[in-house]
Amino acid sequence: MKRRLSADRRSLVSALQRLSQLGLSPGDSGNISVRVDGGILISPTGIAGADTRPDQLVFMTLAGDVPAGQLRPSSEAPMHLALYRDRSDANAVVHCHSAFATALSATRRDIPAWHYMVAVAGGDSIRCAEYAIFGSDELSANAVTAMSGRNACLLANHGQITIGKNLDAALALAAEVEQLASGYSRCLNIGSVSILDAAEMKAVLDKFQGYGQQAE
């Protein structure tokens, strides 16, 4: 297990560096976690992702216990833990304050199906969770609600959060959400937006089931 945990630490640090390189995590904002044996590894609070070392990552149990001798975990650890407890399919969580997703979250509106790629988050919209102060149990509950049947949501006046089967998937989805938020924001600036209807999005979601390279 020690060898596996070491590999998980390196993978998580690499994901934090990519989050910064993609421009999704200004300053020391943003946090990432990954499910491991017995709990999760999560980035520490107050340290920029690009500067985080493997030994600074924090191990927590799913009950929220933090063994002694570690740094303090991200202030958003309760939200990460709530998603892991609610979603057995979540093996990684990415939370960030990417520019367009954060700006759009301040309007407290969902990202509708202005583009078929909205389906990448698992449904016909990307919901915006109701506002609650960061790090709170209320925010955690709001995120879980907004993520029902979805793999991403906006957080009102805050940013975005994604889950994935692994770190690569969760990080790629965060980048996609930012692109979708950017495109929708531009549509709103232009004027009226034509939204794909429920039947059109169901067809997209059905087609996504066999999209890409499928395991045989």
C-alpha positions, 0 to 999 in steps of 0.5 A: 500500500505504501508504494501505491500511496506514493504513486497516488501522491505523484499523480495528484501533484502532476494533476495540480501542476496541470491545473495551473498550466491550463490556467484554471487555477489562479494563485493558490485557488483550486484543489484536487483530491483522489480516492485511495485505500481508506480515504482520500488524498487532497491538496493542502490549504494555502499552497499554490497547486504548482508549488505543492510537493507529494509529501504536503498532500493530506490523507483523510478518511471518508469520515473526515478524520485527519491523522496527526503530523500533516498539513491542514487540508483544503478548506473545501475538503468537506465538499470533496468528501460529500461527493465521494460519499454520495458517488461511488463512481467518483475517484477524483474531484477537481474544484477550481475558480476558472475565469468564465465558469466563475464569472457565469456562476455569479449570474446564478444560472445553469449552462443550458444546452447551447452546444451539444458538448454540454452532454460531456457533463452527463446531462442536458445542462450543467447546473449551478449549485445554490450559494453557500459560504466556502468550506461549509456543510451547506455548500457540500449539500448544495454541490451534491444536489446540483451534481445529481446525475451529473459529473460537473456543476457550477458553484454560485459566486464561486467557481466549478467542480467536477468528478471523474473516474480518475484524475485525468477525466476529472481534470479534462472535464474541468477544462471542458466546463470552462470552455462551455462557460466561455462559449455560453458567455459569448452567446449571451453577449451576442443576444438570444441563444438557441437551446437544444431541446430535450429530444435533441439532447437525449439523442446526443446523450445516447450517442455519447454512450458509444463515443470514443475508444470503447473497451472490447 
